[in-house]
């Protein structure tokens, strides 16, 4: 029987660098409204895959597309106003 203890790090694959950094978590949090809007659009598209879209489905798709575009614009505006480190513009 072989012991796994010498290979524990390789088996568990845990290291400090695997966890997301605070900056990465902040970036995810900033993009979360866009991620949720994309998920809603995908849900609306999936609903219409196996049938002809009804008037309600078309409204749902248009609303979801508008929300995605609005969130993309808002995210672009937020990232454009963030100042870069070192005084670069």
C-alpha positions in Angstrom: 0.0 0.0 0.0 1.4 3.4 -1.0 1.0 6.4 1.2 -0.5 9.5 -0.2 1.0 11.9 2.3 4.0 12.9 0.2 1.7 13.8 -2.7 -0.9 15.6 -0.6 -0.3 19.0 -2.1 -0.7 17.6 -5.6 -3.8 15.7 -4.7 -5.6 18.5 -2.9 -4.4 21.1 -5.3 -4.7 23.9 -2.7 -2.5 26.9 -2.7 -2.9 30.6 -1.8 -2.6 31.6 -5.4 -5.7 29.6 -6.4 -8.1 31.8 -4.5 -9.2 35.0 -6.2 -7.6 38.2 -5.1 -9.6 41.2 -3.7 -9.1 43.0 -7.0 -10.6 40.0 -8.9 -13.5 39.8 -6.6 -14.1 43.6 -6.9 -14.1 43.2 -10.7 -16.6 40.4 -10.6 -18.8 42.4 -8.3 -18.6 45.4 -10.7 -19.6 43.2 -13.6 -22.4 41.3 -11.7 -25.3 43.4 -13.1 -24.1 42.7 -16.6 -23.7 39.0 -15.9 -27.3 38.8 -14.5 -28.6 40.7 -17.5 -26.9 38.2 -19.8 -28.3 35.3 -17.9 -31.9 36.8 -18.3 -31.3 37.2 -22.0 -30.1 33.7 -22.3 -33.2 32.5 -20.4 -35.5 34.4 -22.7 -33.7 32.9 -25.8 -33.9 29.4 -24.4 -37.6 29.7 -23.9 -38.2 30.4 -27.6 -35.9 27.6 -28.9 -38.6 25.0 -29.4 -41.6 27.2 -30.5 -42.5 30.2 -32.4 -42.1 33.2 -30.2 -45.4 34.7 -29.0 -45.9 38.5 -28.5 -45.0 38.1 -24.8 -41.8 36.2 -25.8 -40.8 38.9 -28.2 -41.4 41.6 -25.5 -39.3 39.6 -23.1 -36.5 39.3 -25.6 -36.5 43.0 -26.4 -36.6 43.9 -22.7 -33.7 41.5 -22.0 -31.6 42.9 -24.9 -32.2 46.5 -23.8 -31.2 45.6 -20.3 -28.0 44.0 -21.5 -27.1 47.0 -23.6 -27.9 49.4 -20.7 -25.7 47.4 -18.3 -22.9 47.3 -20.9 -23.1 51.0 -21.3 -23.2 51.5 -17.5 -20.2 49.3 -17.0 -18.2 51.0 -19.8 -19.0 54.4 -18.2 -17.9 53.2 -14.8 -14.7 51.8 -16.0 -14.0 54.9 -18.1 -14.2 57.2 -15.1 -11.9 55.1 -13.0 -8.5 56.8 -12.8 -5.5 54.7 -13.7 -2.7 54.3 -11.1 0.4 56.4 -11.7 -1.5 59.4 -13.0 -1.9 58.0 -16.5 -5.1 59.0 -18.2 
